[in-house]
Amino acid sequence: MRTLLGRSRRAFFALVGSAALALAGAVALPGTAQAANILSNPGFESGSLSPWSCTGNLGSVVSSPVHGGSKALAGAVSSSDNAQCSQTVAVQPNTTYSLSGWVRGSYVYLGVNGGASTWTSSPSAYSRLSVSFTTGASQTSATIYVHGWYAQGTYYADDISLDGPGGGGGSDTQAPTAPTGLTSTGKTSSSVSLSWSASSDNVGVTGYDVYSGSNQVLSVSGTSATVSGLSPSTSYTFTVKARDAAGNVSAASNAVAVTTNAGSGGGSGFKQAAPYLFEGWGDPPSPSTVMSATGVKWFTMAFMLDSGGCNPAWDGNRPLTGGVDQTAINQIRSAGGDIVPSFGGWQGSKLGANCSSASALAGALQKVIDAYSLKAIDMDIENTDEFENEAVQARILTALKTVKTNNPGLKTIVTFGTSTTGPSYYGNRLIEQAKSLNADIDVFTIMPFDFGGGSDMYGNTVNAAEGLKAKLKSTFGWDDATAYAHIGISGMNGLSDQQENTTPAIWAQIRDWANGHHIARLAFWAVNRDRPCPGGGVVSNCSGISQSNWQFTSITAGFTG
């Protein structure tokens, strides 16, 4: 690996030098023709890559960091692939075009196949690249590309523009018909969702431009869009125009006026202090004893797994009803409390991964909902079989959407790991899929521990939660209060697997921050471990530190949101 990396870096710097010399004489090219951007999905606002294609399947659409709108392209460069993403468009012969775009990363290139290119290194902020080129005497198509450089890390690109008179040698001068039926399909205090009926064209519609008043705010390839970054309690008027490959633009659609919601924020009103209780591990305590000593009312019961054939069972081997888990649940409910079962976890045979379809998984979830007349369910999505499998992520989210529709009032929670600064790639992907599937998840709960040597557990937890808040805002268009009201924190009391120490004092700080920011859920792993054993290490029935019995549970019971 070291030899390969060294070789690619040497080749890179040699190319940078030659590219810089070539560009020194190429920047002063003739002026471009004035016309519309003829690229489709230039800002990736459709949420998909199409019609862009990326080598090695290394391209993806992300919600942060962006230059404009709510989406951007991310190219996951490797040591053997520069993650080139390209789009081919129709052009006119003997015509000058102007190519520009906003990029971020170490050594990002923008250019046209067989022609001019330019590059920059801007790892911490977006920087604009621009270059002009003139088509050949018989050229009718051009392939535009953007890419990073080998082993230099992920790059980002946004708002790429190819300005010129369009393609087809001037033969296509017919504009598409105007979009019809523009309507608002939803709104928040900072966003408006729109949909419309498709336009028609003699050749084909390639995209739609969304306008707020006279300002173009989005370009998309489909017939729906969400305009974000708006102000609360403000009236906006939207129209949409269709575009074809030759740059012909339709008349505007009907106008629709929408007033955004007030900015008071808030989510579903759901608040839950629910530490984990596991009946199959760690000398499980009597839940009624813990409730009496601490005042806690909710428990997260772990774990519901697959006993074979997409059939739910506690820990995959204890019966759904009639066993020790039901006995514990009966105690909790008799004492005035309730439970939320957690499906999944780190290991075992998981329903999300093993049920053959979203409908089969929804059926398995429904069995548990019916068995205990549940008010809420939690999907603990971890490891490579669920969290790092985007198809399984989608299956789980679709199943949650189904059971929520079929059980009015049911609250749905997803729980997943995090970095110290917010969701990882797969966490971001989970949130983006929840948005695209309209899964209507009530709470996104992060597990801020096992960071890998992180010692500031309060600071790391707060930073991770703030990163989640920012992601929820950018994805859903929520304001701060609404985003916080969809956040959960699930910590690990005492020593974590990686010897991080969350003391009772730190957990109380985290609880107070959670109350002060009005998040939705506070949990920890686990009540089984909420007992002292200073120097005991990371074990199943105590915290590994000095504390009193049920001290973390008592602190958690003070969470009110």
C-alpha positions, 0 to 999 in steps of 0.5 A: 500500500505504501508503495502504491500510494507513493507512486500515485502521489509522484504521478499526481505532482507531475501531472499538476505541474504539466496541467498548470503549464498547459493552463497558463496559456489556455485561460484567455479563450474567446467569450462564451455564447449566452444561453441557459445551462444545458446540463441536467441535474447540475446541482444534484438537487434531484437527490440522485446522480442521474444522468451523471455516471461515476467510475467505480460507483464512487459517486453519491449525492449528499446533503452536506457540505453544499454550495447551493440548494440542499444537495451536492456530489461527493466523490469517494476517491480511492488509491486506484480510482479518482472517482470521475463523474461525467455527463454527456450532452448535445452540443453545436459544432464550431461553438464556444462553451463556458464550463464552471462549477463549485468544488471542494477537496484536495485537487479537484478537476473540472473539464471536457473529454478531449479538451480543456480542463482546470483544477484547484485544491480547496480542502476546507471551502468551496471554490469556483472553477471555470474553463472555456472550450470550442467544439470541433467542426463536426462535433455534436456531443461533449462529455463533461467531467469532474474528478478528484485525485488518487488517495487525496480523499473525498471531493465535493462538487455542486452547481456545475454549469455548461453555458452555450446555445444547446445541441443538435446543430441548431435543429431543435428550436421547439421549447417544451410545454409549460408544466401544469398542476403545480401545487405544494405538497408540504411545508415546514417553517423553513421549507416548501415541497412542490410537485407538478405534472410533466411537460412534453417536448418534441425531443425530450425534457431534460430538467425543470427549473424552480423559481421563487419570484424571479429567482431560480432556486433549484434545478431538478430532473423529476417532477417534485422538489423541496425548496429549503432555507426559507424564513418562517411565517413568510409568503413565497410564490413559486413557478416552474419551467421545463428545459430540453437538451438544446437549452430551450425553456418553456413558459412558466407553470401556474404560480402557487403561493405558500406561507411557511409555518411559524418558527416555534419548532417542535416535533411529535411531542414524544419524550422518552427516558428509557434505559436499556434492560436486557433479560438475556444477559448481565444478571438482569435486575427486577424492573419494579425494584429499579422503578421504585428506587429511581422513578424511571417509567420507560425501559428499552427492552433488548433485543428482538431478533429473528428466530428463523423464517422472519419470526420475531423472538427475544434474543432470537431464542426466547418466546415472544410471549409467555417468557421472562421478557413478558414477566418483566414487561408485566411488572413494568406496566403494573408499576405504571410504566411501559416499554419500547422493544429494540429490534437488532443490535450489534450481533445475532440474526436480525430481522432487518437483514433476514426478512426477505422484503419490507412487507415481510419485515413489517409483518414481523414488526406487527407481530410484536406490536400486536403482542404487547399493544405497543406505543413505540418501537426502536430499530437499533441498526448496527454493523455491516449487515444492516447499518452498512447495507443501504438496501437493508436500510431502505427495507427497514425504513419502508417497514417502519413507514408501513407499520406507522401507517397501519398503527395510528399513533405509533412512534418509530425510533431508529438508533445508530452509531456516530462519530464525534462530529455527527453521523458517519457516511452510513448515518447520513445515508440512513437519514437521506433514505428516511427523507426520500422514502417519506418514512416519517421517523419520529426520533433519530437516536445516536450512540455517542460512545466507542469513538476510539479513545475520545476522552471528553465524553460530554463534549463529544456527545454534544458535538455529535448531537449538534452534528445530527441536528445540522444533518436533520436541518439540511435534509428535512428543512427543519429549524433548530427546535424541530430538529432537536425534537427529533433527536435521541441520545443513547449513551453507555454508562461507566466504561465503554468497550474502548475504555471511555469513561462516562461518569455519573457527573458527566451523564448528568451534564448530558441529561441537562443539555438534553433537557435544555435543548428539548430533545426527544429521547434519552437512554443508556446501555444498560440498567444491567450495568448500573451497579458499581464495580470500580476496577471491574472493567467492561462487564455485563452486570456493573459499570466498571467504576465507582457509583451507587446502585441505579445512579445512571437510571435515576439521572435518566429519570430526570429527563423531561425533554 
